[in-house]
């Protein structure tokens, strides 16, 4: 699928999100990567074979501090 040199990571690669953007629609909350992955603004993903990757945002609660 990818014509870039070096080729973009495949949809099955752990670093699939490093593929180049083909289409970017921030107003709709999604982007299409060169490897066929649909990347959503909530960090969820839809792979070309129909598999779903759940959103994987960092936990904001881990960074919250309370005042004494």
C-alpha positions in Angstrom: 0.0 0.0 0.0 2.7 2.5 1.0 4.9 4.0 -1.7 7.2 6.0 0.6 10.9 5.3 1.1 11.5 4.1 3.7 8.1 2.5 3.8 5.6 3.5 6.6 5.0 0.9 9.4 2.3 -1.6 8.5 -1.1 -1.6 10.2 0.0 -4.6 12.2 3.2 -2.9 13.5 3.4 -1.6 17.1 4.4 1.8 15.7 1.6 1.9 13.1 0.7 5.5 14.3 4.0 6.7 12.8 2.7 6.2 9.2 2.2 9.4 7.2 -1.1 11.1 6.9 -3.2 10.7 3.8 -6.3 12.6 4.9 -6.8 14.7 8.0 -10.2 15.9 9.2 -9.9 17.4 12.6 -13.4 18.9 12.4 -14.7 15.3 12.2 -12.1 13.9 14.6 -10.3 11.4 12.4 -7.3 11.0 10.2 -6.4 8.3 7.6 -2.8 7.0 7.7 -0.8 5.7 4.7 -1.1 2.2 6.1 -4.9 2.3 6.0 -5.4 2.9 9.7 -8.1 5.3 10.7 -6.9 7.2 13.7 -9.5 9.0 15.9 -9.0 12.1 18.0 -9.7 10.1 21.2 -6.7 7.9 20.3 -8.9 5.0 19.2 -8.0 3.2 15.9 -9.8 1.2 13.2 -7.4 -1.1 11.4 -7.9 -2.0 7.7 -9.1 -5.5 8.6 -11.9 -4.2 10.8 -10.2 -4.7 14.2 -10.7 -1.9 16.7 -8.0 -0.6 19.0 -9.5 1.0 22.1 -8.5 4.6 23.0 -5.2 4.6 24.8 -4.8 8.1 26.3 -2.4 8.6 29.1 -4.0 8.6 32.5 -4.5 12.2 33.5 -5.2 11.2 37.1 -1.6 10.0 37.5 -0.5 13.6 37.1 -3.0 15.3 39.4 -1.6 16.6 42.7 -3.6 17.9 45.7 -2.7 20.8 47.8 -2.0 20.2 51.5 
